């Protein structure tokens, strides 16, 4: 007796636009990006006693602990800057990067119900997570301004470079977040391992210590870390020191290269998101 070939229906969620990545498609969905950013901010601070004040408390409490442990007990050098201010400047940049990476790495999983129902550029999910963290950076930066005034640190025109440094930090965070968010869809242990990786990377980056502590023959290793270059750039902007422009230029080029590779990798894997999320 012949068997009837019954094929299960399939649903494909796809774009009507060409498959090539186009910025105008992201621009067409800019209202959705605004919604994702605003929703991420509201969800993160909903039903919390301190609310958005956590954007200040997180680096501030870390600064206090580091000051007691490393500033007063270990007496680490701080390049002539009061250690609390020195540590907070590094924590400001690091907290922005690490929080943006962690949020963006979970963005696809967190938007699973939306991804399985409608089409939108999947890139908007990690991009929105990184942009949402920029609000925390701005609030924490305002506290740094207060601390600089408290310690009598002069304000110089070099502070105008801070938005450029923040943009470079966002590029690196987005490059890491895009790649990790795609991996996290297939391998959920990425979410478990990432906090430990970030903690290790924090100690490998001169966040609470000065790169000048390293022997001269080893300081080139610190310059291989783009985050170390960025943090030194932040401190130069905050404390009115000369910038290492060649190092920053190389850092920017590496960031853009990593972002391009991450976008290509993300676009290659995004077709499976609706099946695996």
C-alpha positions, 0 to 999 in steps of 0.5 A, spaced: 500 500 500 503 506 498 504 511 503 502 518 503 508 523 503 506 528 508 511 534 509 510 538 515 509 545 513 515 550 515 515 557 517 521 562 515 521 569 518 525 573 513 526 580 510 524 582 504 530 586 503 537 584 500 541 579 504 547 583 504 548 587 510 545 594 509 545 600 514 539 603 511 535 597 513 537 598 521 535 605 520 528 603 517 528 600 524 530 605 528 524 606 532 524 599 534 532 600 536 529 606 541 524 601 544 529 596 545 534 601 549 528 604 553 525 597 555 532 594 557 533 600 561 526 600 565 527 592 566 534 593 569 532 598 574 524 595 575 523 594 582 529 596 585 530 600 591 536 604 588 534 604 581 538 607 576 543 609 582 546 603 581 550 606 575 553 610 580 554 605 586 557 599 582 563 603 580 563 607 587 563 601 591 568 598 587 573 604 588 572 604 595 574 597 596 580 598 591 582 604 595 582 600 602 585 594 599 590 597 594 591 604 595 592 604 603 594 597 604 598 595 598 600 602 596 600 601 589 602 607 585 597 612 582 601 616 577 601 622 582 593 622 582 589 621 588 588 613 588 581 613 589 580 618 583 585 614 579 581 607 580 575 610 579 577 613 572 579 605 570 573 602 573 568 607 569 571 605 563 571 597 565 564 597 568 562 600 561 565 595 557 564 589 561 556 591 562 555 592 555 559 585 553 555 581 558 548 585 556 549 584 549 551 577 550 544 575 553 540 580 548 538 574 543 536 569 548 532 575 552 529 577 546 527 570 544 519 571 544 520 577 539 525 573 534 521 567 533 515 571 531 517 577 527 522 579 522 527 585 524 534 586 523 537 581 529 543 586 530 538 591 533 538 586 539 545 587 541 546 594 539 540 596 543 543 592 549 550 596 548 547 603 547 542 602 553 549 601 557 551 608 555 546 611 560 550 608 565 556 611 563 554 618 562 551 617 569 557 615 572 561 620 568 558 625 572 560 622 579 567 622 576 566 630 574 564 631 582 570 627 584 575 631 580 572 637 583 573 634 590 580 633 589 582 639 585 583 636 579 583 641 573 578 640 567 582 641 561 580 641 553 582 634 553 576 632 556 572 633 549 576 626 547 572 622 552 566 621 547 571 619 542 573 614 547 566 612 549 565 610 542 571 606 541 569 602 547 562 601 545 565 598 538 569 593 542 563 591 546 559 591 540 564 586 537 565 582 543 557 582 544 555 580 537 560 574 537 558 572 544 550 573 543 550 568 537 554 563 540 550 563 547 544 561 542 547 555 541 552 554 547 548 556 553 554 555 558 557 562 554 553 565 559 556 561 565 563 562 563 563 570 561 563 573 568 569 569 570 572 571 563 571 578 564 574 577 571 580 575 569 580 580 563 580 585 569 586 583 572 590 583 566 588 590 564 591 596 568 584 598 571 586 599 578 593 599 577 598 603 573 601 599 567 608 603 569 608 598 574 610 593 569 618 592 568 620 596 561 621 590 557 614 587 559 610 594 558 609 592 550 605 586 553 600 591 556 599 595 549 597 589 546 591 589 550 586 594 546 582 595 553 589 597 556 590 602 551 583 605 552 583 606 559 590 609 559 586 614 554 581 615 559 586 617 564 590 622 559 583 625 558 581 626 565 588 628 568 590 632 562 596 628 560 598 627 553 595 622 548 598 616 545 595 617 538 599 612 535 596 607 540 589 609 540 589 609 532 591 602 532 586 600 537 581 604 533 583 600 527 583 593 531 576 595 534 573 596 527 576 590 524 573 586 530 567 589 529 567 587 521 568 580 523 563 579 528 558 582 524 559 577 518 560 571 523 553 574 526 550 574 520 552 567 518 549 564 524 543 568 525 538 564 520 538 559 526 536 563 532 529 562 531 530 554 531 535 554 537 533 560 541 
